[in-house]
């Protein structure tokens, strides 16, 4: 078997097979995630997050609607972060970021980052390789995925308003039925 044949034979695309991922334990209380949500998301976690409990690092219900508060809660985190949003229309969607969220003058993160949505059906949008616009935040907004002036997921500084558009980082569909949405609840989960 040639090296190329071996590579092709041993390559199994992510998400193309069914494995029984154990549903993670939650440390903290969720107002958004169901067991089905957690089960579906488990199949798309990066290897360094698999098998860990999910610990609530930030919740708008507990910590308020403030991006600066979110950044403060992330300061000591060194794990990927699962950002889960429920909008006022009860749509659930979000992002998995390769690292904790913080303010930065430049984009940061890696291709482990992804976007996802549950409504009307579960879909995951992985990095296309098109650009490196993974995460960028400042006190006024947080962006995950970008390109051509559009953002895969954009949140305002009050964690009240958001926008989701197709972006070249993920070639995603908008995560909510309407491009602009109002956040009902936002939770950030770390893997510990």
ABEGO torsion letter per residue (X at the ends): XBAAAAAAAABBBBGABBBBBBBBBBBEBBAABBAAAAAAAAAABBAAABGBBBBBABBAAAAEBBAAAAAAAAAABABBBBBBBBBAAGBBBEBBBABBBBBBABBBEBAABBBBBAOABBBBBBBAGABABABBBBAABBBBEBEGGBBABBBBAAGABBBBBBBAAAGBBBABABABBBBABBBBBBBX
